[in-house]
Amino acid sequence: MCPVLPEWLVALVAFLLTSKFFLMLASLPINVFIIFLSMTKIPYSFTRTYALNISSTMLISISYALILDLALPDKQSATSDAICDNPQYYNYVPAGFISILNPFVTQNLFSRSVASGLATICGILQLIAISSMAVFYVLALIEIIKQRQKLSFMSTSQNNYSDVLRCILIYCTPPSLFTLVSTPEVFCTAMVQFLPAPAIGNFCITTVTTTISLSFVRLFVTALTALFAFREYRTASVDLVKDIFCWCSRRTPMASNMVNSRTTQ
């Protein structure tokens, strides 16, 4: 018997899937703003290069997803299916040739155990990537703690290095948390073939759906975090807001004087 999921979890998944479009739409101006600051306000540095590369990649990805959602609502899966069909067609050629020479080999290649083995390999590779990310995250945290302990003895270059490392750690924290949340999906992908379907099917379906919906939240949070994590972008954003207010304050007296002169005439 499939386990009954709590109502709050079902409501959360429904809310995330509903807000997917708005999160993608809200991520666009944030990434455009980061690219604008990088090209006009931020001097050349490691932070600028890092943020510019991430924002450009996310802007392209989100724009592509929005185009599929808006212009091609009925062809979202068709595009990805067409991309996946090309290597699939090429695999059919040697598979058909082998099936003529040795039908038993073809039957073994397309068996359920082979598919389960490939899914397990994919899950293991994903777990290795997540584990590597966690290890480097902990190493960066340890390095920051060491740098903070000897802060009074550091030179200016070492102090700048510590600031950059701390900013990157702050910037990487939200995506890392979202990646850790997706770990149950990896287990479902790798182990669902070896577990009884009635006991895990409902859980894995909800887990995969939640993880996919959280990916759009991760893009939005990652873009928004860049404006607060890096000091250069915080300073540039504040300066730009001040410039806008100064420009508006200069324009306001001129407009009021023009209105007063017209009324007196």
Secondary structure, DSSP 4 states (H G I P E B T S, - for coil): -PPPPPHHHHHHHHHHHHTHHHHHHHHHHHHHHHHHHHHHTSPSSHHHHHHHHHHHHHHHHHHHHHHHHHT-TT-HHHHHHHHHHHHHHHHHHHHHHHHHH-HHHHHHHTSHHHHHHHHHHHHHHHHHHHHHHHHHHHHHHHHHHHHHHTGGG--HHHHHHHHHHHHHHHHHHHHHHHHHHTHHHHHHHHHTTTS-HHHHHHHHHHHHHHHHHHHHHHHHHHHHHHHHHSHHHHHHHHHHHHHHHHHHHHHHHHHHHHHHHHHH-
